[in-house]
Amino acid sequence: MPARRLARVGLSAPALPASASVPDINSSYVLVMLVALLVLALAWLAIATHRRREREQREHMEALRRREHHLHLALWASGELYWQYDLEKHELERTLVAPGSSDELTVLVDLDKDHEIHPDDMPLVIERLRDYVRGKTSIFLSEHRIRDNEGEWLWMRARGRAVMRSAEGRVVRMAGTARNVTNIRAKERERRIAGEVMRNMAEGVVVVDADFRFVAVNPAFTRISGYEEADVIGKDASLLNSDRHSPEFYAQSRGQIEANEHWACEMWQRRKDGHEFLCAMQANALLEPGTGRRLYVLVAADITERRRIEHELRYLANYDTLTSLPNRTLLSERLSRAIVRARRQNARMALLFLDLDRFKDVNDSLGHAIGDRILRAAAQRLLDVVGPSHTIARLGGDEFTVILEDIADYSEAEDCAQRIIDAFDAPLELDNRHEIPITPSIGISLFPEHAQVPTDMLKHADTAMYQAKAAGRRTYLRYADTMDGDIRRRASLVASLRKVVERGELHLVYQPQLALREGRICAVEALLRWNSPEHGEVSPASFIPLAEESGLIVSIGEWVLQQACRTLAQWRRDGLRELVVSVNVSAVQLLHSDLLGTVRKALDENGLPPSALELELTESVLMANAELATARLQAFRELGVSIAMDDFGTGYSSLAYLRKLPINTLKIDKAFIDDVDSAGDSDDAAITATIVAMAHSLELKVIAEGVESAEQLAFLRQHHCDTVQGYWLARPLDDAACLGFIRGWQADPVAAAARLDPTSTPA
């Protein structure tokens, strides 16, 4: 081997003599061995490299499998599907992943046949696919409906990108994921609807956190309070607290809200501009979705105007608008309370009934305007004499009453009456030009000697007052039994009433009611009459109270219902198929008899539907025991029988109960209609218009009783009264005459229309 080759492998050659030489065969052997070693080294290197590459490939494939498995788990956990779409073959591959493994099921479907997209969504899907393929969007994204295996439409959200392109760069294959978003869309829709409802509610809606700091408000809150959303978010709700309530009140309110799931009250709040408003507040607790923190939803309505109107209506219902004194309604209430207190305290009291002498002559001669001023001046003089510690009321017209409570002796009542008479010796000064001399006559009734109930005290004081007038006016008299000769007559009437049904002494008359809008006779009111052989024609005002007191009204009422239904059934057979009959019912019938059974029997025996009958009850009957009356009347509403409140405005209706009573109709008392004309200038006109508006706001029908002139009719039509009844239309008629009247009205619509002209002549 040459020395330089040995040097390459780190060996040095031994020194040889200059003359020595190596045989050629040895050189060839060494060369062969070196080549063999080199080949072996190269082979070993190739094998090592191959094994290393195999190991790296196995590790790479294992990493790919792990990533694929993680991807499958992620897809499964997210509820998404993997898909591939071949744009040339129109084939869609959907990959379904089994949870917890890498197993997968690939389904090849025909996009046109097996993958059914909702027809309404298909154009948008195609448009978005084209936009992506043409490079207008960076990703394909679509929400559309597809039909599942059960035939239901599901909302899917699909997204994907190109995974293969042709040599020309055209997309030939896409891949991506799809997710069922049906429930998500449903929840989003619910949230949108809830948001729209909140934004469009008339009431203010406020969401506060557990510390009563504003979280959210709706536009109505801004309209009511004046605060924009940005003004209040994050601030304490005490921002709206009013000075009308103490801080303790608001603290207690918060405590009630925290302690109860549902809470409601009325409270005063303050607007941004400083004005205060009365707020009806309702609070409900809830847990915020996702965080679970406690929130309170407060719904607030501004009821300031409503309460003002209710206050005005209560005032109109309880006070005389001319004199501002308590009216008959409030007098009845205060007199009842005074009697209860006197009975409880074993005390004495008196009622003075005062009437101005010859006031009608003065009123007719000087006019109603002067008459009203006289009444106001008389009321003021009474207040000056009696003082504010006693109740002074105006019953109507020129009649006044005074309640004297806790008197030591009955002479105090007589002394008060004499002071009043003496005070009226001086003329009433209306102005510098008018001084009107007028005197009162006064009747006195005493508790407990003369009466135990308000009605009797009023009646006895009224009787004594008329006796005072008969005695020469400008005096007072105390009631005595000898004044009233009706006592024996009452006993005789009660005895005769016990036999009126079997003797056939009762009969009904019918007064038509006119529906103004349609111009047709829509109903008749059945009115009871008694023609007694002993007493002659007895007024219903005389015998009906006696029948109620004696309990005879129950049997008489059954007869009335049967007779009224029998007559109406015959009229309906004669062609009046839409006519309704209205029957008056007393408190005794409603509260102390099986009135429901009586009504059902009368309807069934005469083949009438419940809608053909209306029951009338006076305001005082309904309000005397409102809760019990409501429960009894509800059964009639469920049966289909209408309920009307008669004589509305003369009693003491509570607006709260009026909303709850199951009634259909309000009948305005004749007392309010008497002073109504087409100009509508009187106080009664204002009250009548208010009652009509209030009734319509409560979705009640309104009937005006006692309409006697075309002017009254014109006023009622102008204010959209539904129905009228009175002498202008027709007096109460017997059944034959009433049938003829209704047929005549129907037969001549031209004449009927002319009758409805305000310039027409009354019947």
PyMOL commands that set and color helices and strands:
alter all, ss='L'
color gray80, all
select helices_A, chain A and resi 3-8+24-78+122-133+182-200+219-225+229-232+237-240+247-259+304-318+328-345+359-366+368-386+411-423+454-470+481-483+486-497+500-503+540-550+553-573+587-592+595-606+610-612+619-624+626-639+655-660+670-673+683-697+710-718+735-747+749-755
alter helices_A, ss='H'
color red, helices_A
select strands_A, chain A and resi 80-86+91-97+104-110+140-147+153-165+171-180+204-209+214-217+262-270+276-287+294-302+349-356+391-396+399-405+428-429+435-436+440-447+476-478+506-515+520-532+536-538+580-584+613-618+642-648+665-668+701-704+723-724
alter strands_A, ss='S'
color yellow, strands_A
deselect
rebuild
show_as cartoon
